[in-house]
């Protein structure tokens, strides 16, 4: 049986995958009504994901990566600007 931490992390993983799938579906959708509905569902799921992430972080189930340094950010900008 899974413990609470495993369940929360599994739920976060599944919702993140769903958000990717919604983005792909929205990008390819030609029906305006369906596109709008998918965007509303995605927005709701994004809020749910953020709320669940905050709970996981508070309980110590999830630890975010350290913020990038200003030098790292500038390097990525420079690398991406090279294309």
Biopython code that builds the backbone (N, CA, C, O; Angstrom):
import numpy as np
from Bio.PDB.StructureBuilder import StructureBuilder

atoms = [
    (1, "UNK", "N", (0.834, -1.170, 0.000)),
    (1, "UNK", "CA", (0.000, 0.000, 0.000)),
    (1, "UNK", "C", (0.892, 1.251, 0.000)),
    (1, "UNK", "O", (1.892, 1.318, 0.715)),
    (2, "UNK", "N", (0.505, 2.235, -0.817)),
    (2, "UNK", "CA", (1.300, 3.452, -0.939)),
    (2, "UNK", "C", (1.057, 4.377, 0.246)),
    (2, "UNK", "O", (-0.056, 4.472, 0.764)),
    (3, "UNK", "N", (2.114, 5.052, 0.661)),
    (3, "UNK", "CA", (1.951, 6.039, 1.723)),
    (3, "UNK", "C", (1.527, 7.379, 1.112)),
    (3, "UNK", "O", (1.481, 7.532, -0.108)),
    (4, "UNK", "N", (1.223, 8.335, 1.975)),
    (4, "UNK", "CA", (0.717, 9.629, 1.503)),
    (4, "UNK", "C", (1.713, 10.332, 0.583)),
    (4, "UNK", "O", (1.320, 10.900, -0.436)),
    (5, "UNK", "N", (2.985, 10.299, 0.931)),
    (5, "UNK", "CA", (3.998, 10.958, 0.109)),
    (5, "UNK", "C", (4.014, 10.376, -1.304)),
    (5, "UNK", "O", (4.056, 11.120, -2.284)),
    (6, "UNK", "N", (3.980, 9.062, -1.407)),
    (6, "UNK", "CA", (3.994, 8.413, -2.722)),
    (6, "UNK", "C", (2.739, 8.770, -3.517)),
    (6, "UNK", "O", (2.812, 9.003, -4.723)),
    (7, "UNK", "N", (1.595, 8.812, -2.847)),
    (7, "UNK", "CA", (0.351, 9.162, -3.526)),
    (7, "UNK", "C", (0.381, 10.601, -4.054)),
    (7, "UNK", "O", (-0.039, 10.866, -5.181)),
    (8, "UNK", "N", (0.875, 11.510, -3.240)),
    (8, "UNK", "CA", (0.949, 12.910, -3.654)),
    (8, "UNK", "C", (1.911, 13.057, -4.828)),
    (8, "UNK", "O", (1.591, 13.726, -5.810)),
    (9, "UNK", "N", (3.077, 12.443, -4.736)),
    (9, "UNK", "CA", (4.038, 12.537, -5.833)),
    (9, "UNK", "C", (3.514, 11.888, -7.105)),
    (9, "UNK", "O", (3.768, 12.384, -8.203)),
    (10, "UNK", "N", (2.787, 10.786, -6.968)),
    (10, "UNK", "CA", (2.185, 10.132, -8.128)),
    (10, "UNK", "C", (1.132, 11.038, -8.759)),
    (10, "UNK", "O", (1.068, 11.164, -9.982)),
    (11, "UNK", "N", (0.311, 11.664, -7.929)),
    (11, "UNK", "CA", (-0.712, 12.580, -8.438)),
    (11, "UNK", "C", (-0.068, 13.766, -9.154)),
    (11, "UNK", "O", (-0.541, 14.175, -10.215)),
    (12, "UNK", "N", (1.002, 14.321, -8.589)),
    (12, "UNK", "CA", (1.703, 15.426, -9.248)),
    (12, "UNK", "C", (2.269, 14.998, -10.597)),
    (12, "UNK", "O", (2.191, 15.744, -11.574)),
    (13, "UNK", "N", (2.825, 13.824, -10.649)),
    (13, "UNK", "CA", (3.372, 13.316, -11.905)),
    (13, "UNK", "C", (2.275, 13.153, -12.959)),
    (13, "UNK", "O", (2.458, 13.518, -14.120)),
    (14, "UNK", "N", (1.152, 12.610, -12.547)),
    (14, "UNK", "CA", (0.047, 12.395, -13.494)),
    (14, "UNK", "C", (-0.527, 13.719, -13.983)),
    (14, "UNK", "O", (-0.812, 13.860, -15.172)),
    (15, "UNK", "N", (-0.701, 14.689, -13.095)),
    (15, "UNK", "CA", (-1.270, 15.970, -13.513)),
    (15, "UNK", "C", (-0.299, 16.708, -14.423)),
    (15, "UNK", "O", (-0.732, 17.380, -15.359)),
    (16, "UNK", "N", (0.997, 16.600, -14.175)),
    (16, "UNK", "CA", (1.983, 17.232, -15.055)),
    (16, "UNK", "C", (1.930, 16.624, -16.449)),
    (16, "UNK", "O", (2.041, 17.339, -17.444)),
    (17, "UNK", "N", (1.762, 15.319, -16.524)),
    (17, "UNK", "CA", (1.630, 14.654, -17.814)),
    (17, "UNK", "C", (0.352, 15.106, -18.528)),
    (17, "UNK", "O", (0.356, 15.349, -19.735)),
    (18, "UNK", "N", (-0.726, 15.214, -17.775)),
    (18, "UNK", "CA", (-1.988, 15.679, -18.351)),
    (18, "UNK", "C", (-1.862, 17.089, -18.899)),
    (18, "UNK", "O", (-2.396, 17.390, -19.966)),
    (19, "UNK", "N", (-1.160, 17.957, -18.178)),
    (19, "UNK", "CA", (-0.993, 19.334, -18.645)),
    (19, "UNK", "C", (-0.252, 19.374, -19.976)),
    (19, "UNK", "O", (-0.580, 20.179, -20.848)),
    (20, "UNK", "N", (0.730, 18.520, -20.133)),
    (20, "UNK", "CA", (1.450, 18.432, -21.405)),
    (20, "UNK", "C", (0.514, 17.985, -22.519)),
    (20, "UNK", "O", (0.539, 18.525, -23.626)),
    (21, "UNK", "N", (-0.313, 16.990, -22.208)),
    (21, "UNK", "CA", (-1.260, 16.485, -23.206)),
    (21, "UNK", "C", (-2.295, 17.548, -23.582)),
    (21, "UNK", "O", (-2.652, 17.676, -24.753)),
    (22, "UNK", "N", (-2.776, 18.308, -22.599)),
    (22, "UNK", "CA", (-3.712, 19.399, -22.910)),
    (22, "UNK", "C", (-3.060, 20.426, -23.820)),
    (22, "UNK", "O", (-3.678, 20.886, -24.780)),
    (23, "UNK", "N", (-1.824, 20.790, -23.530)),
    (23, "UNK", "CA", (-1.125, 21.780, -24.356)),
    (23, "UNK", "C", (-1.022, 21.304, -25.801)),
    (23, "UNK", "O", (-1.227, 22.084, -26.730)),
    (24, "UNK", "N", (-0.707, 20.035, -25.988)),
    (24, "UNK", "CA", (-0.613, 19.486, -27.343)),
    (24, "UNK", "C", (-1.966, 19.483, -28.037)),
    (24, "UNK", "O", (-2.061, 19.833, -29.213)),
    (25, "UNK", "N", (-3.009, 19.093, -27.320)),
    (25, "UNK", "CA", (-4.349, 19.057, -27.904)),
    (25, "UNK", "C", (-4.822, 20.465, -28.269)),
    (25, "UNK", "O", (-5.394, 20.673, -29.340)),
    (26, "UNK", "N", (-4.585, 21.418, -27.389)),
    (26, "UNK", "CA", (-4.990, 22.801, -27.647)),
    (26, "UNK", "C", (-4.274, 23.354, -28.879)),
    (26, "UNK", "O", (-4.887, 24.016, -29.716)),
    (27, "UNK", "N", (-2.998, 23.083, -28.981)),
    (27, "UNK", "CA", (-2.211, 23.589, -30.106)),
    (27, "UNK", "C", (-2.698, 23.043, -31.444)),
    (27, "UNK", "O", (-2.528, 23.700, -32.471)),
    (28, "UNK", "N", (-3.294, 21.864, -31.451)),
    (28, "UNK", "CA", (-3.720, 21.229, -32.687)),
    (28, "UNK", "C", (-5.222, 21.330, -32.935)),
    (28, "UNK", "O", (-5.721, 20.840, -33.949)),
    (29, "UNK", "N", (-5.939, 21.962, -32.015)),
    (29, "UNK", "CA", (-7.398, 22.005, -32.089)),
    (29, "UNK", "C", (-7.867, 23.111, -33.028)),
    (29, "UNK", "O", (-7.443, 24.259, -32.895)),
    (30, "UNK", "N", (-8.740, 22.773, -33.976)),
    (30, "UNK", "CA", (-9.286, 23.770, -34.899)),
    (30, "UNK", "C", (-10.699, 24.198, -34.525)),
    (30, "UNK", "O", (-11.183, 25.216, -35.020)),
    (31, "UNK", "N", (-11.359, 23.452, -33.674)),
    (31, "UNK", "CA", (-12.707, 23.791, -33.228)),
    (31, "UNK", "C", (-12.601, 24.760, -32.053)),
    (31, "UNK", "O", (-12.082, 24.404, -30.996)),
    (32, "UNK", "N", (-13.094, 25.982, -32.240)),
    (32, "UNK", "CA", (-12.936, 27.034, -31.226)),
    (32, "UNK", "C", (-13.598, 26.667, -29.902)),
    (32, "UNK", "O", (-13.040, 26.941, -28.839)),
    (33, "UNK", "N", (-14.766, 26.059, -29.950)),
    (33, "UNK", "CA", (-15.469, 25.706, -28.715)),
    (33, "UNK", "C", (-14.706, 24.618, -27.950)),
    (33, "UNK", "O", (-14.552, 24.702, -26.731)),
    (34, "UNK", "N", (-14.236, 23.611, -28.664)),
    (34, "UNK", "CA", (-13.457, 22.552, -28.026)),
    (34, "UNK", "C", (-12.153, 23.110, -27.472)),
    (34, "UNK", "O", (-11.735, 22.757, -26.369)),
    (35, "UNK", "N", (-11.517, 23.977, -28.241)),
    (35, "UNK", "CA", (-10.263, 24.596, -27.789)),
    (35, "UNK", "C", (-10.483, 25.369, -26.489)),
    (35, "UNK", "O", (-9.688, 25.257, -25.556)),
    (36, "UNK", "N", (-11.545, 26.140, -26.428)),
    (36, "UNK", "CA", (-11.864, 26.904, -25.230)),
    (36, "UNK", "C", (-12.129, 25.993, -24.038)),
    (36, "UNK", "O", (-11.684, 26.275, -22.926)),
    (37, "UNK", "N", (-12.845, 24.917, -24.267)),
    (37, "UNK", "CA", (-13.136, 23.953, -23.193)),
    (37, "UNK", "C", (-11.851, 23.318, -22.683)),
    (37, "UNK", "O", (-11.652, 23.200, -21.474)),
    (38, "UNK", "N", (-10.982, 22.911, -23.595)),
    (38, "UNK", "CA", (-9.706, 22.320, -23.193)),
    (38, "UNK", "C", (-8.855, 23.322, -22.411)),
    (38, "UNK", "O", (-8.183, 22.950, -21.450)),
    (39, "UNK", "N", (-8.883, 24.580, -22.819)),
    (39, "UNK", "CA", (-8.123, 25.606, -22.109)),
    (39, "UNK", "C", (-8.666, 25.798, -20.690)),
    (39, "UNK", "O", (-7.891, 25.981, -19.751)),
    (40, "UNK", "N", (-9.981, 25.759, -20.534)),
    (40, "UNK", "CA", (-10.579, 25.892, -19.207)),
    (40, "UNK", "C", (-10.197, 24.715, -18.312)),
    (40, "UNK", "O", (-9.874, 24.895, -17.138)),
    (41, "UNK", "N", (-10.238, 23.514, -18.877)),
    (41, "UNK", "CA", (-9.850, 22.319, -18.110)),
    (41, "UNK", "C", (-8.373, 22.412, -17.726)),
    (41, "UNK", "O", (-7.998, 22.128, -16.589)),
    (42, "UNK", "N", (-7.548, 22.811, -18.683)),
    (42, "UNK", "CA", (-6.117, 22.947, -18.407)),
    (42, "UNK", "C", (-5.866, 23.969, -17.300)),
    (42, "UNK", "O", (-5.069, 23.725, -16.393)),
    (43, "UNK", "N", (-6.539, 25.100, -17.376)),
    (43, "UNK", "CA", (-6.366, 26.140, -16.355)),
    (43, "UNK", "C", (-6.750, 25.623, -14.973)),
    (43, "UNK", "O", (-6.062, 25.896, -13.989)),
    (44, "UNK", "N", (-7.832, 24.888, -14.902)),
    (44, "UNK", "CA", (-8.273, 24.310, -13.628)),
    (44, "UNK", "C", (-7.249, 23.298, -13.119)),
    (44, "UNK", "O", (-6.926, 23.278, -11.931)),
    (45, "UNK", "N", (-6.745, 22.468, -14.013)),
    (45, "UNK", "CA", (-5.743, 21.470, -13.630)),
    (45, "UNK", "C", (-4.429, 22.130, -13.203)),
    (45, "UNK", "O", (-3.751, 21.636, -12.302)),
    (46, "UNK", "N", (-4.073, 23.238, -13.844)),
    (46, "UNK", "CA", (-2.861, 23.955, -13.446)),
    (46, "UNK", "C", (-3.005, 24.492, -12.025)),
    (46, "UNK", "O", (-2.056, 24.437, -11.243)),
    (47, "UNK", "N", (-4.174, 25.004, -11.691)),
    (47, "UNK", "CA", (-4.399, 25.499, -10.337)),
    (47, "UNK", "C", (-4.347, 24.348, -9.334)),
    (47, "UNK", "O", (-3.754, 24.482, -8.263)),
    (48, "UNK", "N", (-4.968, 23.214, -9.681)),
    (48, "UNK", "CA", (-4.939, 22.035, -8.816)),
    (48, "UNK", "C", (-3.496, 21.569, -8.607)),
    (48, "UNK", "O", (-3.098, 21.243, -7.489)),
    (49, "UNK", "N", (-2.720, 21.539, -9.688)),
    (49, "UNK", "CA", (-1.325, 21.105, -9.605)),
    (49, "UNK", "C", (-0.547, 22.015, -8.667)),
    (49, "UNK", "O", (0.234, 21.539, -7.843)),
    (50, "UNK", "N", (-0.757, 23.322, -8.787)),
    (50, "UNK", "CA", (-0.038, 24.269, -7.941)),
    (50, "UNK", "C", (-0.440, 24.107, -6.476)),
    (50, "UNK", "O", (0.413, 24.121, -5.589)),
    (51, "UNK", "N", (-1.737, 23.954, -6.226)),
    (51, "UNK", "CA", (-2.215, 23.765, -4.849)),
    (51, "UNK", "C", (-1.638, 22.486, -4.240)),
    (51, "UNK", "O", (-1.204, 22.482, -3.088)),
    (52, "UNK", "N", (-1.636, 21.416, -5.012)),
    (52, "UNK", "CA", (-1.089, 20.153, -4.528)),
    (52, "UNK", "C", (0.423, 20.254, -4.314)),
    (52, "UNK", "O", (0.955, 19.711, -3.346)),
    (53, "UNK", "N", (1.102, 20.944, -5.211)),
    (53, "UNK", "CA", (2.543, 21.163, -5.064)),
    (53, "UNK", "C", (2.844, 21.898, -3.763)),
    (53, "UNK", "O", (3.773, 21.528, -3.044)),
    (54, "UNK", "N", (2.063, 22.940, -3.452)),
    (54, "UNK", "CA", (2.294, 23.711, -2.229)),
    (54, "UNK", "C", (2.094, 22.835, -0.990)),
    (54, "UNK", "O", (2.846, 22.951, -0.022)),
    (55, "UNK", "N", (1.086, 21.960, -1.017)),
    (55, "UNK", "CA", (0.863, 21.034, 0.093)),
    (55, "UNK", "C", (2.053, 20.082, 0.219)),
    (55, "UNK", "O", (2.560, 19.855, 1.318)),
    (56, "UNK", "N", (2.488, 19.532, -0.899)),
    (56, "UNK", "CA", (3.621, 18.602, -0.889)),
    (56, "UNK", "C", (4.878, 19.282, -0.367)),
    (56, "UNK", "O", (5.650, 18.687, 0.384)),
    (57, "UNK", "N", (5.074, 20.519, -0.764)),
    (57, "UNK", "CA", (6.248, 21.264, -0.308)),
    (57, "UNK", "C", (6.176, 21.524, 1.200)),
    (57, "UNK", "O", (7.173, 21.372, 1.906)),
    (58, "UNK", "N", (5.004, 21.912, 1.688)),
    (58, "UNK", "CA", (4.827, 22.178, 3.117)),
    (58, "UNK", "C", (5.066, 20.927, 3.962)),
    (58, "UNK", "O", (5.608, 21.014, 5.064)),
    (59, "UNK", "N", (4.661, 19.765, 3.447)),
    (59, "UNK", "CA", (4.821, 18.515, 4.184)),
    (59, "UNK", "C", (6.211, 17.908, 4.005)),
    (59, "UNK", "O", (6.532, 16.891, 4.620)),
    (60, "UNK", "N", (7.025, 18.527, 3.168)),
    (60, "UNK", "CA", (8.366, 18.013, 2.934)),
    (60, "UNK", "C", (8.408, 16.860, 1.940)),
    (60, "UNK", "O", (9.411, 16.151, 1.854)),
    (61, "UNK", "N", (7.328, 16.669, 1.189)),
    (61, "UNK", "CA", (7.265, 15.591, 0.199)),
    (61, "UNK", "C", (7.968, 15.961, -1.095)),
    (61, "UNK", "O", (8.344, 15.089, -1.879)),
    (62, "UNK", "N", (8.142, 17.242, -1.314)),
    (62, "UNK", "CA", (8.727, 17.719, -2.565)),
    (62, "UNK", "C", (9.672, 18.858, -2.236)),
    (62, "UNK", "O", (9.323, 19.764, -1.479)),
    (63, "UNK", "N", (10.837, 18.814, -2.790)),
    (63, "UNK", "CA", (11.806, 19.885, -2.591)),
    (63, "UNK", "C", (12.196, 20.419, -3.960)),
    (63, "UNK", "O", (12.756, 19.704, -4.792)),
    (64, "UNK", "N", (11.893, 21.668, -4.167)),
    (64, "UNK", "CA", (12.193, 22.290, -5.455)),
    (64, "UNK", "C", (13.702, 22.459, -5.625)),
    (64, "UNK", "O", (14.451, 22.538, -4.651)),
    (65, "UNK", "N", (14.117, 22.510, -6.865)),
    (65, "UNK", "CA", (15.529, 22.745, -7.165)),
    (65, "UNK", "C", (15.910, 24.154, -6.730)),
    (65, "UNK", "O", (15.069, 25.051, -6.661)),
    (66, "UNK", "N", (17.181, 24.326, -6.442)),
    (66, "UNK", "CA", (17.671, 25.650, -6.071)),
    (66, "UNK", "C", (17.501, 26.593, -7.260)),
    (66, "UNK", "O", (17.633, 26.173, -8.409)),
    (67, "UNK", "N", (17.207, 27.867, -6.986)),
    (67, "UNK", "CA", (17.084, 28.833, -8.082)),
    (67, "UNK", "C", (18.409, 28.962, -8.849)),
    (67, "UNK", "O", (19.494, 28.844, -8.280)),
    (68, "UNK", "N", (18.281, 29.202, -10.136)),
    (68, "UNK", "CA", (19.471, 29.394, -10.961)),
    (68, "UNK", "C", (20.141, 30.711, -10.596)),
    (68, "UNK", "O", (19.482, 31.676, -10.208)),
    (69, "UNK", "N", (21.431, 30.731, -10.724)),
    (69, "UNK", "CA", (22.176, 31.961, -10.457)),
    (69, "UNK", "C", (21.970, 32.931, -11.623)),
    (69, "UNK", "O", (21.631, 32.507, -12.728)),
    (70, "UNK", "N", (22.172, 34.225, -11.382)),
    (70, "UNK", "CA", (22.063, 35.191, -12.479)),
    (70, "UNK", "C", (23.007, 34.862, -13.640)),
    (70, "UNK", "O", (22.669, 35.087, -14.802)),
    (71, "UNK", "N", (24.182, 34.333, -13.324)),
    (71, "UNK", "CA", (25.136, 33.967, -14.373)),
    (71, "UNK", "C", (24.593, 32.808, -15.229)),
    (71, "UNK", "O", (24.732, 32.810, -16.452)),
    (72, "UNK", "N", (23.974, 31.824, -14.565)),
    (72, "UNK", "CA", (23.398, 30.702, -15.314)),
    (72, "UNK", "C", (22.275, 31.183, -16.228)),
    (72, "UNK", "O", (22.159, 30.740, -17.371)),
    (73, "UNK", "N", (21.457, 32.087, -15.717)),
    (73, "UNK", "CA", (20.348, 32.621, -16.515)),
    (73, "UNK", "C", (20.885, 33.370, -17.729)),
    (73, "UNK", "O", (20.367, 33.209, -18.834)),
    (74, "UNK", "N", (21.907, 34.176, -17.535)),
    (74, "UNK", "CA", (22.502, 34.923, -18.651)),
    (74, "UNK", "C", (23.119, 33.977, -19.681)),
    (74, "UNK", "O", (23.048, 34.220, -20.885)),
    (75, "UNK", "N", (23.722, 32.901, -19.191)),
    (75, "UNK", "CA", (24.338, 31.932, -20.108)),
    (75, "UNK", "C", (23.282, 31.256, -20.964)),
    (75, "UNK", "O", (23.479, 31.080, -22.166)),
    (76, "UNK", "N", (22.158, 30.874, -20.356)),
    (76, "UNK", "CA", (21.074, 30.236, -21.118)),
    (76, "UNK", "C", (20.508, 31.227, -22.130)),
    (76, "UNK", "O", (20.255, 30.862, -23.278)),
    (77, "UNK", "N", (20.310, 32.464, -21.718)),
    (77, "UNK", "CA", (19.820, 33.492, -22.653)),
    (77, "UNK", "C", (20.778, 33.644, -23.820)),
    (77, "UNK", "O", (20.352, 33.725, -24.972)),
    (78, "UNK", "N", (22.059, 33.682, -23.530)),
    (78, "UNK", "CA", (23.048, 33.831, -24.591)),
    (78, "UNK", "C", (23.049, 32.617, -25.512)),
    (78, "UNK", "O", (23.125, 32.755, -26.733)),
    (79, "UNK", "N", (22.963, 31.432, -24.924)),
    (79, "UNK", "CA", (22.933, 30.205, -25.736)),
    (79, "UNK", "C", (21.707, 30.161, -26.630)),
    (79, "UNK", "O", (21.808, 29.791, -27.800)),
    (80, "UNK", "N", (20.554, 30.532, -26.098)),
    (80, "UNK", "CA", (19.327, 30.507, -26.887)),
    (80, "UNK", "C", (19.293, 31.603, -27.938)),
    (80, "UNK", "O", (18.681, 31.439, -28.993)),
    (81, "UNK", "N", (19.935, 32.700, -27.656)),
    (81, "UNK", "CA", (20.007, 33.791, -28.619)),
    (81, "UNK", "C", (20.898, 33.485, -29.796)),
    (81, "UNK", "O", (20.824, 34.150, -30.830)),
    (82, "UNK", "N", (21.746, 32.475, -29.644)),
    (82, "UNK", "CA", (22.691, 32.097, -30.698)),
    (82, "UNK", "C", (21.998, 31.395, -31.861)),
    (82, "UNK", "O", (22.572, 31.266, -32.942)),
    (83, "UNK", "N", (20.756, 30.939, -31.638)),
    (83, "UNK", "CA", (20.066, 30.198, -32.713)),
    (83, "UNK", "C", (19.361, 31.121, -33.629)),
    (83, "UNK", "O", (18.730, 30.678, -34.588)),
]
sb = StructureBuilder()
sb.init_structure("model")
sb.init_model(0)
sb.init_chain("A")
sb.init_seg("    ")
for serial, (resi, resn, name, xyz) in enumerate(atoms, 1):
    if name == "N":
        sb.init_residue(resn, " ", resi, " ")
    sb.init_atom(name, np.array(xyz, "f"), 0.0, 1.0, " ", f" {name:<3s}", serial, name[0])
structure = sb.get_structure()
